[in-house]
Structures are given as structure tokens and as C-alpha cells.
Amino acid sequence: MTQAPFATHDVLNQSPPFENVDLFAADAPLAAAVAANGGAAAAVDLSDFGKHWGSAAMAERGRAANENTPKLRLFDARGNRRDEVEFHPAYHELMAHSAHAGVHNSTWTADGKPTGGAAEVVRAAKFYIAAQVETGHLCPITMTRASVAALASQPDILAKTMPVIGTRAYDPSFAPWWTKRGMTLGMGMTEKQGGTDVRANMTRAERDGDAWRITGHKWFMSAPMCDAFLVLAQAKVGLSCFFMPRFAPDGTVNAIHFQRLKDKLGNRSNASSEVEFHGAYAELIGEEGKGIRTIIQMVQLTRQDCAIASAGLMRSGLAHALNHARHRSVFQKHLADQPLMQAVLSDMALHVEASIALVMRLCRAFDRAPTDVGEAAYMRLLTPAIKYWTCKSAPGFLYEAMECLGGNGYVEEGILARHYREAPVNAIWEGSGNVMCLDVLRALGREADAALAVLRALADETKGLPGAADTVASIGQSFRRPDSERVARLAVEKLALLAAAAALNQVSPGSAELFAATRLAERHAGMYGAVDLSDADQRALLARALP
């Protein structure tokens, strides 16, 4: 539709919106990484998903859900305590579309066992695509998916909840979970005095017949309108994990009293809460006193999704920057044809290509871990390393993408300002950078032989790549040092870079060569574009990034 001209000027030299795009077919590195890790048969399904989530309608839902943030409604009109969170309809539509595609449950069978095959890889591709459109709603999606791993420690509860978790329906009604078409689950671990140190938790759990009563607080609990939560509380023999539904078995609203919603930097479509439990009904999950061991099964999967979402955010930043640069003219040439901009965009494209290859390789390990000890070791050692590198890369990357658009990238009418605010949360939640490094050290300490086998495999997979041999030697030396914790960040970053080069080498050897030359053989400069790639290499990277 042609717009009427302004009285003072015509609107010219503006890039078109990046929408009504197949977010799968337009992403050659994603398609290649999915195929290389066993998911080629899902290409048609993923293309349908990519077209739907790449539509202007889904982009508008993402905008509306973030501009109309959740509201806490503590009481109804008659003064009854309700503790409900009210969302804009766009948020519920996003949740429904993700649930319909199985993003919250497709890695599990109807009885809560791993689906196998390439289920993790295919589901990750959908998660990565959805993250490019709206990331906040993916918080309850990922927690619902991950909760099944923890519920497996309590087969009777898993058996009764899985028929509702396992549906591809989203039911936002405020009602007991067992009456609903579908359900979501959240998590409550963090308390004011402890933060990451959940062993400092003071929330108490006391037996009440076959159930438990929980009294205490949580400083962060997401997402408060979920139908049930996995929470940590101190039982008689130690910290334990509990299943806490919004409604007690008699149908009354459980004694979960929200204090306020967090006013967060980003992630604004998603509600995060402070909460008190006043003798709230709960059921024990797993063994009493083994709460961390139980809930860590859930946390491992949410960490995986943090890495996937961060890769998706970076991919979206790159795509929007490229779309703009190819249409915007400056100094009589398109931005995309300016040598400095080509250097920046191609370097960013190389980073995204390596990131998606790496997270898909990790998802392959999750698929195969139940039956392959080598893949299980890869998963345990590299999940925290990959989360560390991928999630901490995203904020700086999104800033660079914004700068490619200039002032238009900084304003709220576009998506990049929202992406930039969203990016830090994945590095902070589910274990911050230092925690991830400590987890890598723990994995090395507990499974030294298995970890060494993983490092040897990475050495074989990167053999001949520039700087790979020296990187392997440096990683080994760093982890053997008596003060290994002091240098853990450097070692973990190198481990992630080596794993990225190995993963990319299985997908695109030419790109792996470039990645190793600029990230392993030499220290990558602090700014994107401060590398020397040939014109041909730049053109190839950008052509793969967006046709």
C-alpha cells in the first residue's frame, strides 16, 4: 500500500521490515547444523515452523507482549486472595503457538522417557527460531520441558502429571492442573540470603501425612502463573525438592502468596516473582535431603536452552543487520557493499555459524547420552562451557548488530533494542559465568578420564585447524594447574572455542578453518570486524547467513 507523502519530504532509503520470512530456509547454517546432527528428516516441519514464526503476525505478537507487561492481581473484587498474574492476549498466543509445536514437551515420550532419535536437535531448532521473535515466553516453555527430568525421580507424580504435560495444548485458565488440557511448570530455588548458594536456603518443609507443608520465601520464582513449581526447602534431613501445585488436592488455591513481580531489565513479557509460602501444600520429589541432585536434572536442560536462546538472539541480530545493510545506501553505495561493513557483518556471521553448529552438537549429545557414554561425558563437561561462552557472547554481539542499523537500531520501534535487553539474562540465570566455570572444574574432578576422552576427541575433530593443537595443550595445562580456579574463565572459554571449531568442522569445514584462524590461532579482537578475511570468504559467509 502506497503511503501519502509527508508535506516536507518523502520517505526514502529505508530498509523493509525483516518479516514474512521462512526463518529456517533463510538460515543455511541452521539447516546444515540440523542435518549434520541427525535432524534432516524434519526439514519440512521446521520450514513450516520457520514460516509461521517469521510472519509479520508473530512479530506483532512479540512486540505487544513486551509493551503490555504482566500485572499482579492479589485479590478479587470481593477481597478474596487470588495471587493471579494477568497477561496481554499476545503472550497467551505466543505460548499457544509454542505449545502446539511441542516446544515444551517433544523431547519426551507419553510416559516421560527421552524420545530419542534427533528429538533434541529438532526441538532446539524450533526453540532457536522462536527466540528470534519473542524470548520471554520461552521461560515457562523451557521449565515445563525440563521439569520432566526432575519428576522422573518420583515415578508416581510423573505418571499422573505426564498425561497433562504431554498434550500439545496451552490452557491459561486459573484452575487445578488435573482439570486442564495442558499445564506448565516453574521453578523456585533462589532466596535472598543465598542466591546461587541454595544450601543457604531457609524455607522449611514439614510432613503432613503423606504430603508436606512448606513455609518460607523465594527471592526469584518463575513463572508465577505456572500450574505447579519445583521448589527447594529444608526438610529434617536436608535440602529437598518438592512439587508445589497452584491448587491443593481439595481444589482450594494453595498458600502461595506473591509479594511482587520483578521489574527486570529485559524478559519483560515473562513474569518473575518474589513469593512467600504460608504452609503451602507440596509433595516430595526424589529422596529427602537430595534436593540439589534431583533439581539439577532440570537445571541441566534449562542451561541448554539458555545457550540455544542466546544463539537465536544473535542470529536475529545478524539477520536484521544484514537486511538493513543490503537496502540502506550511504555514500552512493549500499552499506553491505562498504568494505568496513562487510568486515563487521562477515565476522558476525562467522560467530553465529559457529554458535549454532556448537549448540546443535550439544543437543546431539543430549539425544544420545542415554545410550552412549562418550556423548554423556560430552554433555556433562560441555553444557556449562557452552552456556558460558554462548550466553556471555550475546550482549556484545547484539550491541554490534544495533550499531549496524545506527539510530534505527537503538529505538524501540525495532526489535534489536528488545533483543539487547533480553540477552544478559541467559548468562545470569541458571548459573552465572563463574558458576559455569566451577561446574566445568567439578566435572573434570569427578570424571577425569571421561573428560580427558572428550578433550582427545575434540583434538581429533580439529586436527589440522589453525591453532587447534596449541589450544588443546593450553586447556590441558590450565586445568592441571593447582590454581586452576583462578584461570578457569580463560580455560573454559578456550574449551568452548575448541568445541565450536570441532562442531563447525563437521558442518562447514571452510568456515571452521576461518573460525580457527581468527579465534584459536590468534586472540580474536575485542570488536567484530577487526579480522582479515578475504573478499571471497566474506562473500561466502554473508551468502550463507542470509540469501
C-alpha positions in Angstrom: 0.0 0.0 0.0 1.4 3.4 -1.0 1.6 5.9 1.8 0.8 9.5 1.3 3.9 11.7 1.2 4.8 14.0 4.0 4.4 17.7 3.5 8.1 18.3 3.9 9.8 15.2 2.5 9.5 11.7 1.0 10.5 8.6 3.0 13.3 7.1 1.1 16.4 4.8 1.6 14.8 2.8 4.4 15.2 -1.0 4.8 12.0 -3.1 4.6 10.9 -4.9 7.8 12.5 -8.3 8.2 9.3 -10.3 8.4 7.2 -12.7 6.4 10.4 -14.8 6.1 11.0 -18.5 6.5 13.4 -18.4 9.5 14.5 -21.9 8.8 15.0 -21.9 5.0 16.7 -18.4 5.1 19.3 -19.8 7.6 21.6 -22.1 5.7 23.9 -22.6 8.8 21.0 -23.7 10.9 19.7 -26.2 8.2 23.2 -27.6 7.8 23.7 -28.0 11.5 20.4 -29.7 12.0 21.2 -32.1 9.2 24.7 -32.8 10.4 23.3 -33.7 13.8 20.6 -36.1 12.7 17.6 -33.9 12.1 17.5 -33.7 8.2 14.2 -35.6 8.1 12.5 -32.7 9.9 13.3 -30.1 7.3 9.7 -29.7 6.1 8.3 -29.4 9.6 11.0 -26.9 10.5 10.3 -24.8 7.4 6.6 -24.7 8.2 7.6 -23.6 11.7 10.0 -21.0 10.3 7.4 -19.5 8.0 4.9 -19.2 10.8 7.3 -17.7 13.3 8.8 -15.5 10.6 5.4 -13.9 9.8 4.5 -10.3 10.5 1.7 -11.5 12.7 4.1 -13.3 15.1 6.4 -10.3 15.1 3.5 -8.1 16.2 2.6 -10.6 19.0 6.2 -10.4 20.3 6.0 -6.6 20.3 2.6 -6.4 22.0 3.6 -9.0 24.7 6.6 -6.9 25.7 4.9 -3.5 25.6 2.0 -4.7 27.7 3.8 -6.3 30.7 2.2 -8.7 33.2 0.2 -7.4 36.1 -0.1 -9.0 39.6 -3.7 -9.2 40.8 -3.5 -10.3 44.5 -7.2 -10.1 45.3 -10.5 -10.4 43.5 -13.3 -7.7 43.7 -14.6 -9.2 46.9 -11.3 -9.2 48.8 -10.5 -12.9 48.3 -6.8 -13.7 47.9 -6.2 -14.9 44.3 -2.5 -14.3 43.5 -3.1 -14.2 39.8 -0.9 -12.7 37.1 -2.7 -11.1 34.2 -1.0 -11.2 30.7 -1.8 -9.5 27.5 -3.5 -11.8 24.9 -0.4 -11.7 22.7 1.5 -13.5 25.4 -1.0 -16.3 25.6 -1.0 -16.5 21.8 2.8 -17.0 21.8 2.5 -19.7 24.5 -0.2 -21.5 22.5 1.9 -21.5 19.3 5.0 -22.8 21.1 2.9 -25.5 22.8 1.2 -26.5 19.6 4.6 -27.2 18.1 5.7 -29.3 21.1 8.5 -26.9 22.1 7.6 -27.7 25.7 7.4 -31.5 25.5 8.5 -33.0 22.2 11.7 -34.5 23.7 9.7 -36.7 26.0 7.5 -39.8 25.3 4.0 -40.1 26.7 5.4 -41.8 29.8 8.2 -39.2 30.3 11.1 -41.1 28.8 13.5 -39.4 26.3 12.1 -39.5 22.8 15.4 -40.4 21.3 16.4 -40.1 17.6 17.0 -36.4 16.9 14.3 -35.0 19.1 16.6 -32.7 21.0 18.1 -31.3 17.8 14.7 -30.7 16.1 13.2 -29.2 19.2 16.3 -27.0 19.6 15.9 -25.6 16.1 12.3 -24.6 16.9 13.4 -23.0 20.2 16.2 -21.1 18.4 13.7 -19.8 15.8 11.1 -18.8 18.4 13.8 -17.0 20.4 14.3 -14.7 17.4 10.8 -13.5 17.6 10.0 -13.4 21.4 12.2 -14.9 24.1 10.3 -14.1 27.3 7.5 -16.6 26.9 10.1 -19.3 26.4 10.9 -19.2 30.1 7.8 -21.3 31.2 8.2 -23.3 28.0 11.8 -24.4 28.9 11.0 -25.0 32.5 8.0 -27.2 31.7 10.2 -29.3 29.3 13.0 -29.5 31.8 10.8 -30.4 34.8 10.1 -33.8 33.4 13.8 -34.8 34.1 13.3 -34.0 37.8 9.9 -35.5 38.1 11.4 -38.8 36.8 12.9 -39.1 40.3 9.3 -39.5 41.6 7.6 -42.0 39.2 4.1 -41.7 40.8 4.0 -38.0 40.3 5.4 -38.2 36.8 2.8 -40.8 35.9 -0.1 -38.6 37.0 1.2 -35.3 35.5 2.7 -36.5 32.2 -0.7 -37.0 30.5 -1.3 -33.3 31.0 2.3 -32.1 30.4 2.3 -34.3 27.3 -0.5 -32.6 25.4 0.2 -30.0 22.7 -2.3 -27.7 24.3 -1.9 -24.4 26.2 -4.6 -23.8 28.8 -4.1 -20.4 30.6 -7.2 -20.9 32.9 -6.6 -20.5 36.6 -7.7 -23.9 37.7 -6.3 -27.2 39.2 -3.8 -28.7 36.9 -5.6 -32.1 36.8 -8.7 -30.4 35.2 -6.8 -28.7 32.4 -6.0 -29.5 28.7 -2.3 -28.7 29.3 -0.1 -27.5 32.1 3.1 -25.5 32.6 5.7 -25.8 35.4 8.0 -23.3 37.0 10.9 -23.3 39.5 11.8 -21.7 42.8 15.3 -22.1 44.2 16.8 -18.7 45.0 16.4 -16.9 48.4 17.5 -13.5 49.5 20.3 -14.6 51.7 21.8 -17.3 49.4 21.4 -16.5 45.8 23.4 -19.1 43.9 24.2 -20.8 47.2 21.0 -22.7 47.6 22.3 -24.7 50.5 21.8 -21.5 52.5 18.0 -21.7 51.9 15.9 -21.3 55.0 12.5 -22.3 53.6 11.2 -25.2 55.8 9.3 -28.3 54.8 7.3 -30.3 57.4 5.5 -33.6 57.0 1.7 -33.5 56.9 0.6 -37.1 56.4 1.7 -38.3 53.0 2.3 -34.7 51.9 4.4 -31.7 53.1 3.8 -28.1 54.2 6.2 -25.5 53.0 6.8 -22.2 54.9 9.3 -19.6 53.7 10.1 -17.4 50.7 11.7 -17.3 47.3 13.5 -14.2 46.0 13.0 -15.4 42.4 10.3 -17.7 41.2 9.4 -18.0 37.6 6.9 -18.1 36.1 4.2 -17.4 38.7 1.2 -18.4 36.6 2.5 -21.9 36.1 0.3 -24.7 37.3 3.0 -26.1 39.6 6.5 -25.5 40.7 9.6 -27.4 41.7 10.9 -25.8 44.8 13.7 -26.4 47.3 13.1 -26.5 51.0 14.9 -27.7 54.1 13.4 -31.0 55.4 14.5 -32.8 58.5 17.5 -34.5 56.8 18.4 -31.6 54.5 17.6 -29.7 51.4 14.9 -31.4 49.4 12.9 -30.9 46.2 9.1 -30.6 46.2 6.3 -30.5 43.7 4.1 -27.5 44.7 0.8 -27.1 42.7 -1.1 -23.8 42.5 -4.2 -25.6 43.8 -4.2 -28.1 46.7 -5.9 -31.5 46.2 -9.2 -30.3 47.6 -9.4 -27.6 44.9 -8.6 -24.6 47.1 -5.9 -22.1 46.0 -2.6 -23.2 47.5 -1.0 -20.9 50.1 1.5 -19.4 47.6 1.4 -15.7 48.2 3.2 -13.5 45.6 4.7 -10.3 47.0 5.5 -8.5 43.8 6.7 -9.1 40.2 10.3 -8.3 39.4 11.0 -5.1 37.4 13.6 -6.6 35.1 15.9 -5.1 32.5 14.5 -7.4 29.8 12.5 -10.6 29.7 9.5 -8.2 30.2 6.8 -10.4 28.7 7.6 -13.1 31.3 6.6 -12.7 34.9 9.2 -13.4 37.6 8.1 -13.1 41.2 9.0 -12.8 44.9 6.8 -15.2 46.9 6.1 -16.4 50.3 4.8 -19.8 51.2 2.4 -20.0 54.2 2.2 -23.7 54.9 1.8 -24.4 51.1 0.9 -28.0 50.1 3.6 -29.9 48.4 4.8 -33.4 47.5 8.3 -34.7 47.8 10.3 -35.3 44.6 13.1 -37.8 44.9 14.9 -38.7 48.1 14.6 -36.4 51.1 17.8 -34.5 51.6 18.9 -34.9 47.9 17.1 -31.9 46.5 20.1 -30.5 44.6 20.8 -33.8 42.9 17.1 -34.0 42.0 16.6 -30.5 40.6 20.0 -30.4 38.8 18.4 -32.7 36.3 16.1 -29.9 35.4 18.7 -27.2 35.6 20.9 -29.1 33.1 18.2 -28.8 30.5 17.4 -25.1 31.2 21.1 -24.3 30.8 21.0 -26.0 27.4 18.1 -23.8 26.4 19.9 -20.6 27.7 22.6 -21.4 25.1 20.1 -22.1 22.3 18.2 -18.9 23.0 21.4 -16.8 23.1 22.3 -18.3 19.7 18.8 -17.4 18.4 19.1 -13.8 19.6 22.4 -13.4 17.9 21.1 -14.9 14.7 18.2 -12.5 14.7 20.6 -9.6 15.3 22.7 -10.7 12.4 19.7 -11.1 10.1 18.2 -7.7 10.9 21.6 -6.1 10.4 22.2 -7.8 7.1 18.7 -7.0 5.9 19.3 -3.3 6.7 22.7 -3.1 5.2 21.6 -4.6 1.9 18.9 -2.0 1.5 20.4 1.1 3.1 22.6 3.4 0.8 25.4 5.5 2.3 27.9 7.5 0.2 26.3 6.3 -3.0 26.7 2.6 -2.1 24.7 0.1 -0.2 26.0 -0.4 3.3 26.5 -4.1 2.6 29.0 -3.1 -0.2 31.2 -1.0 2.0 34.4 -2.8 3.0 34.2 -1.9 6.7 30.6 -3.0 7.0 31.4 -6.2 5.1 34.2 -6.9 7.5 31.9 -6.4 10.5 29.0 -8.5 9.1 31.1 -11.4 7.9 32.9 -11.7 11.2 29.5 -11.6 13.0 28.2 -14.2 10.5 31.2 -16.5 11.3 30.4 -16.2 15.1 26.8 -17.1 14.6 27.6 -20.0 12.3 30.0 -21.4 14.9 27.5 -20.8 17.7 24.6 -22.7 16.0 26.9 -25.6 15.0 28.0 -25.8 18.6 24.6 -25.8 20.3 23.2 -28.3 17.8 26.2 -30.6 18.5 25.4 -30.2 22.2 21.8 -31.2 21.5 23.0 -34.3 19.7 24.8 -35.2 22.8 21.6 -34.8 24.8 19.9 -37.1 22.3 22.5 -39.8 22.5 23.6 -39.6 26.2 21.2 -42.3 27.5 22.9 -44.9 25.4 26.4 -43.5 24.6 28.8 -42.9 27.5 31.0 -40.7 25.3 28.1 -38.4 24.4 27.0 -38.4 28.1 30.5 -37.2 29.1 30.4 -34.5 26.3 27.1 -33.3 27.6 28.2 -33.1 31.3 31.5 -31.4 30.6 30.5 -29.0 27.8 27.0 -27.9 28.8 28.4 -25.4 31.3 31.2 -24.4 29.0 28.9 -23.8 26.0 26.4 -21.9 28.2 29.3 -19.7 29.4 30.6 -18.8 26.0 27.4 -18.5 24.0 25.4 -16.6 26.6 28.2 -14.2 27.5 28.8 -13.5 23.8 25.3 -12.4 23.1 25.0 -8.9 24.7 28.1 -7.6 22.9 27.0 -9.2 19.7 23.5 -7.6 19.9 25.1 -4.2 20.6 27.1 -4.6 17.4 24.0 -5.5 15.5 22.2 -2.4 16.7 25.1 -0.2 15.6 24.9 -1.7 12.1 21.4 0.0 12.0 22.7 3.2 13.5 20.0 5.2 15.4 17.2 3.0 14.0 18.7 0.0 15.9 18.5 1.9 19.2 14.9 2.8 19.2 12.0 0.7 20.5 10.1 0.5 17.2 12.6 -2.1 16.1 13.3 -5.5 17.7 17.1 -5.1 18.4 16.7 -2.9 21.5 14.5 -5.6 23.0 17.0 -8.3 22.0 19.8 -6.3 23.6 17.9 -6.1 26.9 17.0 -9.7 26.7 20.5 -11.0 26.0 22.1 -10.7 29.5 19.5 -12.9 31.3 20.7 -16.2 29.8 24.2 -15.7 31.2 22.8 -14.7 34.6 20.0 -17.2 35.1 20.6 -20.9 35.6 24.1 -20.3 36.8 26.2 -17.2 36.1 29.6 -17.3 34.4 31.7 -18.2 37.5 29.3 -21.0 38.4 29.6 -22.4 34.9 33.4 -22.4 35.2 33.2 -24.1 38.6 30.9 -26.7 37.2 33.4 -27.5 34.4 36.1 -27.9 37.1 33.8 -30.2 39.1 33.2 -32.3 36.0 36.9 -32.6 35.5 37.5 -33.6 39.1 34.7 -36.2 39.2 35.2 -37.7 35.8 38.8 -37.0 34.9 39.1 -40.0 32.5 35.8 -39.2 30.7 36.7 -35.5 30.4 40.1 -36.4 29.0 38.4 -38.6 26.4 36.2 -35.7 25.4 39.2 -33.4 25.0 41.0 -36.0 22.9 38.0 -36.3 20.7 37.9 -32.6 20.2 41.6 -32.7 19.4 41.0 -35.3 16.7 38.0 -33.4 15.3 40.0 -30.2 15.0 43.3 -31.8 13.8 44.9 -29.6 11.2 42.9 -26.5 12.0 44.9 -23.3 12.7 45.8 -23.0 16.4 43.9 -26.1 17.5 46.8 -28.2 18.8 48.1 -25.2 20.8 44.6 -24.6 22.2 44.3 -28.3 23.3 47.7 -28.1 25.1 46.7 -24.8 26.8 43.4 -26.2 28.0 45.2 -29.2 29.5 47.8 -27.1 31.2 45.3 -24.7 32.7 43.1 -27.4 34.2 46.1 -29.2 35.6 47.4 -26.1 37.5 47.0 -26.1 41.3 45.3 -22.7 41.0 43.0 -23.8 38.1 40.1 -21.9 39.5 42.0 -18.6 39.1 42.4 -19.2 35.3 39.2 -21.1 34.8 37.4 -18.4 32.8 40.2 -18.4 30.2 40.4 -22.2 30.1 36.6 -22.6 29.8 36.4 -20.0 27.0 39.1 -21.9 25.1 37.3 -25.2 25.7 34.1 -23.7 24.2 36.0 -22.2 21.2 37.7 -25.6 20.5 34.3 -27.3 20.7 32.8 -24.7 18.4 35.6 -25.3 15.9 35.1 -29.0 16.1 31.3 -28.7 15.7 31.7 -26.3 12.8 34.2 -28.6 11.1 31.5 -31.3 10.8 29.1 -28.8 9.2 31.2 -26.4 7.1 35.0 -27.2 7.0 35.7 -24.0 5.2 34.0 -21.9 7.9 35.8 -24.0 10.6 39.1 -23.1 9.0 38.2 -19.4 9.2 36.9 -19.6 12.8 40.0 -21.4 14.0 42.3 -19.0 12.2 40.6 -16.0 13.9 39.7 -17.5 17.3 42.3 -20.2 18.0 45.4 -19.3 16.1 45.2 -15.8 17.4 43.2 -13.9 20.1 40.1 -12.5 18.5 40.0 -8.7 18.7 37.6 -7.1 21.1 35.5 -5.7 18.2 33.8 -7.5 15.4 35.3 -6.8 12.0 38.8 -6.4 13.3 39.9 -9.5 11.4 41.5 -10.0 8.0 39.1 -12.2 5.9 39.4 -12.3 2.1 36.7 -10.8 -0.1 35.7 -14.3 -1.2 35.5 -15.5 2.4 33.4 -12.5 3.4 31.0 -13.0 0.4 30.6 -16.7 1.2 29.9 -16.2 4.9 27.3 -13.5 4.1 25.6 -15.5 1.4 25.2 -18.4 3.8 24.0 -16.1 6.6 21.1 -14.8 4.6 20.3 -15.5 0.9 
